[in-house]
Amino acid sequence: MGLLLVLMAMISNPAAVLAGQIGAVEVGDSAVTLRFDGLVAGASTFLLAGPDRIALDIAGAEPGRSSAGAGLVRAVRQGRPDTGTARVVLDLAQPAIVTGARFAADGRSLTFQLRPVSADEFQRVSRGPRTELVPPAGFSAKPPEKRYSVSVPIGKPKPAVALPQIEGPAGDRLPLVVIDAGHGGHDPGAISPHSGKREKDITLALARAIRDELLASGRVRVALTRADDRYLVLEERFGIARRLKADLFISIHADAAENQEASGASIYTLSEVASDREAERLAARENKANVINGVDLGAHSGEVSSILLDLTQRETMNIASDFARLLQREAGQAVKFRSHAHRFASFVVLKAPDTPSVLFETGFISNKDDAEFLASSAGQKKVARGVRDAVQLHFARQIASSR
């Protein structure tokens, strides 16, 4: 059976079997060279923001071994987005773009320079088209030719992620709060230039501290979307809250900015129209957390389409806005907030139509003081107590208004 499958692959796509393999990826301080064991059909490059990456698709090639990073490149990964194409992803230590890319005269290597740029320029270039690169004439492999096509059933959809444990008193007498620690797994989020602390670790510590304070109050039940270092697609995060029938969803994040003087917490609620350009940029960056090696893992969910149609339920958004104002007021004594702390943007993670949801940017880990505060147990406890007080008052008001 194994031999038969190999023969079928060769018949349907002979170039995929004979493709040149990526023999090495050599990373210097600002230059990168890809070496091929055979001829390739061509290459294209594009940028991915949040976290910042450079992706290269090599047509007519097979991936090889990943190599260590250096200089502007933190890590190198390889994969196969489709048959006959190898993808090399460069995880960047800071925003940079590709310049001076060229194939060698024999078509057996591709070299380019990395030029550091600002975060704004990286965002702008990442929205542009791919850059296409063609090997010298006479030294390029023919693109794979599809001589046959085979249709096969793809089976049942991937099952939903397992629901987390609900902590607190048994039963559904008390309201349920779902706390979402942003990022996780292979997605570190923002990284502090001062301490190297990763956003995914800080948000998990904050989520745990908030859970502990809420449970100690005895007035709510709590669930965490992730209690360890794992990756969740954005739709899975608010999907957990919906499936648990949560009464409130709080997504915890830590911001970052090129200007290291920027500091203070902010609270975002959903709006299809961003309150300012900064809110729009932040939402665009966070919403790209679904994109892995250029593939949007959240783009094919049938449920999401129906969720977006339900955004006419404005009452949920109004409740979220009320809670955002409470959170700033109750936590403001212990947590530094920005001057315009309540903002609006189209975050995917806030798009549950029937669960009031906020995204709490607890501070800037690009700012030295904010980063130290958020990484300390004392700072985490202050944030947690502010959230606890706001949650208690929020549900007390709801109970009073329902009588």
N, C-alpha and C positions, 0 to 999 in steps of 0.2 A: 504493500500500500504506500509506504514512504517513497519508494522509487517511482511509482506511478504519479504521485503528486509532484515530484521534481520534474518528471518528463512533461507533465501538463503545464507547469510553470514555464519551462523552456519553450514550448510550442506557442503559448499565448503571449509571451513577452521575452524573446530571446535576449534583448539588450539588457534586461534586468539581471540576467544571470552573468552576462559578460561585462557588466559595468565596471569602470575603474573604481577601486576602493580608495577612500581617503587614508593615505598611508601615515600622515602625521599632520598635526596642527601645532605650529611653532609660534609661541607668543613671546614677544619682547616687550620692552617698556612702552613702545607706542606703535609697533609694527606687528602684523600677523601674517604668517605664510601657511597656506594649505598645500600639501603635497599629495599627488595622486599616483597610484600604482598603474593606472591606465588612462586612456583618453576619456574626457567627459564632454557632454553636449553643451554646457553653458552654466551660468550661475546668476543668481539674483540676490539682492540684499534688501532687508527692511528692518525697521526699528520697532521695538515694543517697550512701552513705558509702564512703570509701576508693577514690579521692579524693572529697572532699565536694562534692556538686552538688545543685542544685535543678532539677527538671524540671517543665515546664508543657506539658500537652497541650491544644491549642486545637482543639475539634471544629468542623468546617465551615470550616477555614482552610487556606491554603497557606503554606509557609514563605517568608520573604523573605531579605534579606541579614543575615548576622551582623554584630554591632557590637562595638565595643571595650568592655572592662570598666572599672570604676572602683570606688573604695571597697572594699566587701566582695566585689565580683565581679571575679575575675581575667580571665575571658573569657566570651564569649557565643557559643553555637553553635545552629544550627537544622537541622532535618531533618524527615523524614516517616515516622513509625512505621507508618502504614497510610494507605490512600486516604481523603482527606477529613479528615485530621488533621495539624496541624503541631505539631512539638515544639520547644520552646525550652529549652536546657540552660544553666544558669548555673554555671560553674566557680567555686567559692568560694575566696577568699583565706584565710578562716577560717570555722569552723562558724557557720551562721546559719539562721534559719527564717523563713517567710513569715508576716506579720501584716497585718491591716487590708486584705485584698484586696477590691477592689470594681470593678465595671464603671462607666463613665461613664453618665450618664442616657440618652445616645443609643446605647449599646452599642458605640461605636466605639473604645474604649480600655479597658484594664485596668491598674489601678495597685495596688501593694502596697509594704509596708515590709519591710526585712530587719532582723531583730533578732539580734545576736550571742548565741550560747549556748555552753555548754561542750561538749566532745567527747562526754561521756557523755549529755547531753540530746539532742544531735544524733543519736546512735546510737539512743536510745530512740524519738524521734519518727520516725526513718526506718523503724522497724519497724511503724509504725501505718498506717492506711488513707489513701487519697488524700483531699485536700480538694477538694470539688466546688464550682464557682462558676457561677452562672447569670446571664445578662444580664437587664436589665429586661424585663418583659413587653411584647410588641409590638415589641421591637428585637432579637430573636434570630432567626437564620436557622434554617430547618428542618434537622434532621439529615439526612445523606445517606440516600436511600432506594434499596435494592437491588431493582431490578426484574427483573434477570436474573442468573444465575450461570453461569460458564463454567469447566469443568474442563480442565486441561492437564497433561501429564506434566512433572515437575520435573527430569527428567534424572538423571544419576549423582550420587552424593554428592561433595562437595568433596574433592579429593585431599589426602592428608596433606602436611604441610609437608616441605620438603626436609631430609634429614638433614645435620647439620653434618660437617665434616671431623674425622676422628680423628687426633690428633697423637701422635707418639711412634714407637717401633719398629714396624715392619710385622708383621703376623700377630696372632694372638690369644693369644700365650704369656703376656703380661703382663696384669694386671687393668685394666679400663677404668673411669675415674671421669668422670662427667658433672657439670659445674659449671653451675648455672643462675643467671644474673644476674637478680634480681627486677625486675618492672615493665619499662618500655621503651615506645618509640613515643609514642602520645598519652597514655599512663598514666605520669605522673612519679613516682608513689609519694609518700612523705612529702617535705616541703620544709623545710629548716632555716630557722628564723626568724632565725638569726644571720648566716648567709652566703648564704642563698638556694640552697645546693647542693641538688640533686634526688637522691632515693634512686636513681632509675634510673641516673644517671651514676656514683654511688659504687659501686653493686653491680657495674656493668660493669667499673670499674677494679679492684675487688677480685677479680672472677672472672678477669680477665686475669693479675693478679699471682699468684693461686693456681695457675693453669695453668702459668705460667712456672716456679714453684718445683717443681711436681710433675714437669714434663718434665725439669728439670735434675737431679732425683734419679735419672732413668733407670730407675725401678722400676715405673712405671705408664704407661698410655696415657690421654690426656685429650681430651674434647670439650666445647665450650661450646654450650649451647642457643641462645644468641645472642652473636655477636661484635661486634655493632653496635647502634645505637639502633632496634630494631624491637619490635613488639608480638607477643606470643604468648599465646594462650588457655592457661589453667592446665593443661588436659588435654593440650595439645600439649607442654608442658614435660616432664612425666614420661613422656609418650608417646614422646618422642625417646629418653629413657633406656631405655625398654622395647624399642623397635625396634632400638636399638644393642646390646641385651643387656648393659647396663652392670652392673658389679659394685657400684657405689656411686653414689648421686645426692645432691648437696649443693646446696641452693637458698640463695642469698646474699641477705640483706635488711639493712635498717637501720631500727631502730624509731623511733617518735616518741611523745611523751606530752605532755599538757597541762601537767604538772608538769615544768618544765625542769631540775629537780634530778635527775630520774630518769636513771640512767646504767648502763653495763655491758652486756656481751654475754650472750646466752642461746641455748640450743639446744633446738629443738622436735622431738619425734618424734610419730608418729601415735597418736592414741587417739580413739575416738568420745566419750569422756568427758574434758572438759578438766580439767587439774590445778588450775585456779583461774579466777576470773572474768576476770582480766586476759588469760589465755591464750585464753579463750573469745571475748572482745571482739576480740583481735588476729586470731584465725582468721576471725571474721565479716568483719572489714574486708578482710583479704587475699583471702578467697574472693570478694569482690565485684569483684575486678579483671576478672572476665569480663563484667561488666555495662556495656554501652556504650549510652548514650542509653536506658536502661531495658530493653534487650534482652540476655538472657543468651546470650552467644555459645557457651557450653559446655554448654547445656542439652539439646541435641538429638543428642548423640553416642551412637550405639548401643553403641560399645565401652565407654563409661564404665559403663553398667549392668552389663556383665559384669565389669568391673574391681571394682566395689563388691561384687559377689558373692564375689570371691576374697579378701576381707579376712580370711577364716578362716585364712589362711596366717600365723599368728602368729610363725613362726620368723623371717620377714623383719623384723618389727617388733622382735623381740628383738635381732637383729644390729644394727639401727639404734640401739637404746638403748645397746648396748655401745660403738658408735662414738661416740655423743654423750658418754659419760663419758670416753672416751679424748681426744676433742677438747678438752674442758674442762681435762683434766689437762695435756696437752701444750702447749696454747696459753696456759695460765693464767699462765705466767711473764712473757709479753709483752703479753697482752691482759687488760684488766680485765673480769671476769665478775660477774654479779649473784650475790647470796648463794644463791639457789635457781635455778641456771642451767639445769638440765635440766628442761624442762616438756613437757606433753603437750596436744595439741589436734587437732581434726579439720580440718587443712589439706588442701584439695583437692590441692595440689601434691605431697603426700606419699603419695598413695593408689595408688601402683604396688604390686601385690601381690607381685611377684617381684624387686623391686629395693630393697635397704635404702636408706632415704631419711631425710635430716635437713634441717631448715630452720634456718640459722645467722643469727640476728639479731646482727649484729656490734657493735651499740652503738646509742645514741640520737642521731640527728642533730638532735633538739630540744635536746640538751644541748651547750653550747658546746665543752667539752673533747672530748667524744666526736666531735662533728662535725669538729673540726680534726684529730683523730687519724685518722679514717677517710678524710678528704680528702687527707691527706699521703702522699707516696710512702713515707716511713719507716713510717708506721702501716700502710699496705697491705702492706708487705713483712713486718711482724711478724705480721699476721693470716695471710698466705700461708704463712709458715714454720711457724706453729702447725698449720695444716691439713695441711701436708706431713708433719710429724712424726707426726701422728695417723694419717694415711692409711697411711704406711709401717708403723707398728706394727700397725695393724688387719689388713693383709694378711699381715704376718709371722705373726701369731697364727693366722690362718685356715689358712695353709700348715702350721704346726706341728701344729694340731689334726687336720688331715686325714691325717697320717702314721700 
